[in-house]
Amino acid sequence: MSIHHLAQLHCRHDLRGLDAALRTLCSGYGKVTQLIILPANHVGKRQALCFLRMASAAQEQHIMTALGIGRFGGELVLVVDLQPAAGVDDRPAPVRSAPAQALA
């Protein structure tokens, strides 16, 4: 995985699709234990604030180094610019997903 894969997240227009794409991307670095995605509008741009936790500090350090993701308040944070989607409400509800094992 590389920064190129991270750039592909910016092609998303919905939060659920972003959640799945981000989980897939991060799974190459270890187990995602928490992912919270919050919608945001900034200067006319639709964005998503993604807060992420991995299973271990080593996995978090690995993904931070590989993808240039930063840390805020103990969580990894990533801001993704979302593409506009015709006919879609610009005020989506936050997406909070459970750990993968809880979904099974």
Backbone as CSV, one residue per row, in Angstrom:
resi,resn,N_x,N_y,N_z,CA_x,CA_y,CA_z,C_x,C_y,C_z
1,MET,0.842,-1.174,0.000,0.000,0.000,0.000,0.895,1.248,0.000
2,SER,0.349,2.316,-0.553,1.142,3.529,-0.658,0.247,4.751,-0.558
3,ILE,0.874,5.913,-0.655,0.134,7.165,-0.656,-0.801,7.216,-1.858
4,HIS,-0.454,6.529,-2.950,-1.337,6.450,-4.118,-2.680,5.849,-3.722
5,HIS,-2.663,4.798,-2.911,-3.904,4.171,-2.454,-4.703,5.139,-1.581
6,LEU,-4.002,5.923,-0.775,-4.651,6.906,0.071,-5.342,7.971,-0.781
7,ALA,-4.715,8.375,-1.860,-5.301,9.377,-2.753,-6.596,8.880,-3.386
8,GLN,-6.728,7.579,-3.570,-7.947,7.020,-4.159,-9.161,7.198,-3.255
9,LEU,-8.935,7.417,-1.958,-10.045,7.654,-1.045,-10.780,8.944,-1.398
10,HIS,-10.073,9.888,-2.002,-10.663,11.182,-2.342,-11.648,11.078,-3.511
11,CYS,-11.757,9.926,-4.133,-12.717,9.720,-5.221,-14.092,9.347,-4.685
12,ARG,-14.208,9.108,-3.413,-15.471,8.687,-2.804,-16.424,9.869,-2.681
13,HIS,-17.722,9.571,-2.733,-18.705,10.626,-2.539,-19.635,10.342,-1.360
14,ASP,-19.530,9.155,-0.756,-20.405,8.837,0.371,-19.592,8.262,1.522
15,LEU,-20.110,8.429,2.731,-19.379,7.996,3.924,-19.313,6.485,4.062
16,ARG,-20.364,5.787,3.691,-20.336,4.315,3.809,-19.299,3.713,2.864
17,GLY,-19.221,4.228,1.648,-18.205,3.752,0.714,-16.807,4.076,1.199
18,LEU,-16.663,5.240,1.829,-15.373,5.636,2.385,-14.983,4.711,3.529
19,ASP,-15.944,4.362,4.371,-15.685,3.450,5.488,-15.109,2.133,4.970
20,ALA,-15.761,1.544,3.978,-15.306,0.262,3.425,-13.926,0.394,2.778
21,ALA,-13.715,1.466,2.026,-12.429,1.667,1.347,-11.302,1.889,2.350
22,LEU,-11.582,2.643,3.399,-10.560,2.912,4.412,-10.213,1.647,5.188
23,ARG,-11.227,0.847,5.516,-10.958,-0.430,6.204,-10.097,-1.346,5.343
24,THR,-10.412,-1.406,4.054,-9.641,-2.247,3.137,-8.196,-1.762,3.058
25,LEU,-8.017,-0.458,2.918,-6.678,0.115,2.842,-5.883,-0.180,4.107
26,CYS,-6.478,0.059,5.258,-5.766,-0.086,6.531,-5.522,-1.540,6.917
27,SER,-6.320,-2.456,6.406,-6.142,-3.870,6.756,-4.785,-4.396,6.297
28,GLY,-4.176,-3.729,5.344,-2.839,-4.120,4.914,-1.763,-3.805,5.940
29,TYR,-2.133,-3.045,6.974,-1.182,-2.652,8.016,-1.497,-3.288,9.363
30,GLY,-2.585,-4.033,9.449,-2.968,-4.661,10.702,-4.474,-4.616,10.876
31,LYS,-4.920,-4.822,12.100,-6.343,-4.900,12.415,-6.882,-3.532,12.847
32,VAL,-7.924,-3.082,12.173,-8.609,-1.847,12.551,-9.530,-2.179,13.716
33,THR,-9.340,-1.506,14.854,-10.184,-1.769,16.015,-11.272,-0.718,16.179
34,GLN,-11.075,0.462,15.593,-12.088,1.510,15.682,-11.949,2.438,14.489
35,LEU,-13.082,2.809,13.923,-13.094,3.769,12.828,-14.336,4.635,12.979
36,ILE,-14.126,5.920,13.158,-15.213,6.888,13.264,-15.030,7.888,12.135
37,ILE,-16.076,8.082,11.355,-16.027,9.018,10.240,-17.091,10.087,10.464
38,LEU,-16.663,11.339,10.506,-17.572,12.460,10.711,-17.602,13.329,9.462
39,PRO,-18.789,13.700,9.005,-18.875,14.590,7.848,-18.524,16.016,8.256
40,ALA,-17.958,16.758,7.316,-17.613,18.160,7.568,-17.704,18.936,6.263
41,ASN,-18.088,20.182,6.375,-18.063,21.095,5.236,-17.083,22.195,5.578
42,HIS,-16.142,22.424,4.685,-15.112,23.423,4.923,-14.901,24.225,3.646
43,VAL,-15.197,25.502,3.699,-15.031,26.409,2.569,-15.670,25.826,1.301
44,GLY,-16.902,25.363,1.452,-17.628,24.842,0.306,-17.220,23.453,-0.152
45,LYS,-16.302,22.809,0.552,-15.873,21.460,0.198,-16.477,20.472,1.183
46,ARG,-16.940,19.340,0.657,-17.393,18.242,1.508,-16.170,17.425,1.916
47,GLN,-16.031,17.208,3.194,-14.909,16.440,3.696,-15.391,15.421,4.716
48,ALA,-14.524,14.490,5.029,-14.770,13.513,6.082,-13.559,13.498,7.004
49,LEU,-13.830,13.603,8.295,-12.780,13.480,9.296,-12.802,12.041,9.779
50,CYS,-11.707,11.343,9.585,-11.637,9.910,9.892,-10.709,9.703,11.078
51,PHE,-11.249,9.137,12.146,-10.481,8.834,13.350,-10.351,7.324,13.433
52,LEU,-9.135,6.860,13.603,-8.820,5.456,13.411,-7.932,4.951,14.539
53,ARG,-8.195,3.714,14.970,-7.323,3.020,15.918,-7.000,1.650,15.342
54,MET,-5.753,1.254,15.502,-5.307,-0.066,15.077,-5.107,-0.924,16.327
55,ALA,-4.873,-2.212,16.133,-4.762,-3.159,17.245,-3.523,-2.934,18.107
56,SER,-2.477,-2.353,17.550,-1.258,-2.151,18.341,-0.587,-0.835,17.968
57,ALA,0.246,-0.363,18.864,0.998,0.865,18.616,1.942,0.683,17.430
58,ALA,2.482,-0.515,17.277,3.388,-0.777,16.152,2.647,-0.674,14.819
59,GLN,1.420,-1.198,14.767,0.622,-1.091,13.549,0.290,0.370,13.246
60,GLU,-0.031,1.134,14.274,-0.330,2.548,14.085,0.896,3.296,13.576
61,GLN,2.050,3.005,14.142,3.279,3.660,13.685,3.582,3.295,12.244
62,HIS,3.365,2.042,11.888,3.621,1.578,10.525,2.736,2.325,9.523
63,ILE,1.453,2.441,9.815,0.540,3.113,8.889,0.815,4.616,8.845
64,MET,1.204,5.195,9.969,1.548,6.620,9.989,2.745,6.903,9.090
65,THR,3.753,6.056,9.181,4.956,6.221,8.375,4.680,5.978,6.898
66,ALA,3.963,4.923,6.600,3.721,4.534,5.212,2.816,5.516,4.477
67,LEU,1.783,6.018,5.163,0.788,6.849,4.488,0.819,8.316,4.881
68,GLY,1.649,8.665,5.844,1.725,10.060,6.254,0.510,10.513,7.050
69,ILE,-0.117,9.574,7.734,-1.284,9.897,8.559,-0.804,10.448,9.895
70,GLY,-1.484,11.466,10.408,-1.111,12.076,11.677,-1.914,11.535,12.839
71,ARG,-1.570,12.010,14.017,-2.235,11.591,15.246,-2.837,12.830,15.907
72,PHE,-4.036,12.657,16.473,-4.697,13.723,17.214,-5.382,13.102,18.420
73,GLY,-4.970,13.498,19.605,-5.595,13.002,20.823,-5.561,11.498,20.980
74,GLY,-4.518,10.854,20.550,-4.377,9.412,20.706,-4.917,8.592,19.553
75,GLU,-5.628,9.220,18.638,-6.160,8.497,17.487,-5.471,8.971,16.215
76,LEU,-5.400,8.078,15.257,-4.912,8.477,13.945,-6.024,9.284,13.292
77,VAL,-5.659,10.324,12.572,-6.677,11.158,11.942,-6.309,11.403,10.488
78,LEU,-7.338,11.387,9.671,-7.180,11.571,8.239,-8.343,12.420,7.755
79,VAL,-8.060,13.447,6.957,-9.108,14.278,6.367,-9.196,13.911,4.893
80,VAL,-10.393,13.539,4.462,-10.617,13.122,3.077,-11.578,14.101,2.421
81,ASP,-11.202,14.628,1.270,-12.099,15.458,0.472,-13.041,14.535,-0.283
82,LEU,-14.333,14.719,-0.094,-15.331,13.888,-0.764,-15.774,14.539,-2.062
83,GLN,-16.066,13.724,-3.035,-16.569,14.214,-4.317,-18.062,14.508,-4.190
84,PRO,-18.532,15.543,-4.865,-19.974,15.809,-4.825,-20.746,14.722,-5.547
85,ALA,-21.928,14.438,-5.046,-22.799,13.442,-5.678,-24.132,14.111,-5.973
86,ALA,-24.565,14.027,-7.188,-25.823,14.646,-7.593,-26.986,14.026,-6.841
87,GLY,-27.842,14.883,-6.292,-29.055,14.415,-5.638,-28.852,13.807,-4.270
88,VAL,-27.685,13.966,-3.685,-27.416,13.388,-2.371,-27.402,14.504,-1.339
89,ASP,-28.058,14.274,-0.207,-28.080,15.244,0.882,-26.651,15.518,1.335
90,ASP,-26.276,16.781,1.428,-24.927,17.175,1.812,-24.694,17.098,3.316
91,ARG,-25.683,16.654,4.083,-25.538,16.610,5.529,-25.713,15.185,6.045
92,PRO,-24.812,14.280,5.678,-24.977,12.887,6.118,-24.734,12.732,7.610
93,ALA,-25.357,11.715,8.181,-25.150,11.406,9.597,-23.776,10.791,9.781
94,PRO,-23.166,10.988,10.957,-21.865,10.365,11.225,-21.969,8.855,11.129
95,VAL,-20.878,8.231,10.691,-20.812,6.780,10.611,-19.870,6.291,11.707
96,ARG,-20.370,5.435,12.561,-19.530,4.820,13.597,-19.636,3.331,13.382
97,SER,-18.544,2.717,13.021,-18.602,1.290,12.740,-17.972,0.503,13.879
98,ALA,-18.513,-0.643,14.090,-18.028,-1.538,15.143,-16.796,-2.276,14.644
99,PRO,-16.015,-2.820,15.554,-14.884,-3.653,15.127,-15.383,-4.790,14.252
100,ALA,-14.541,-5.257,13.369,-14.915,-6.268,12.385,-15.484,-7.520,13.030
101,GLN,-14.938,-7.978,14.148,-15.423,-9.204,14.756,-16.837,-9.032,15.309
102,ALA,-17.241,-7.830,15.670,-18.583,-7.594,16.208,-19.628,-7.655,15.097
103,LEU,-19.211,-7.468,13.857,-20.130,-7.483,12.739,-20.462,-8.898,12.281
104,ALA,-19.637,-9.862,12.648,-19.829,-11.239,12.200,-20.989,-11.904,12.894
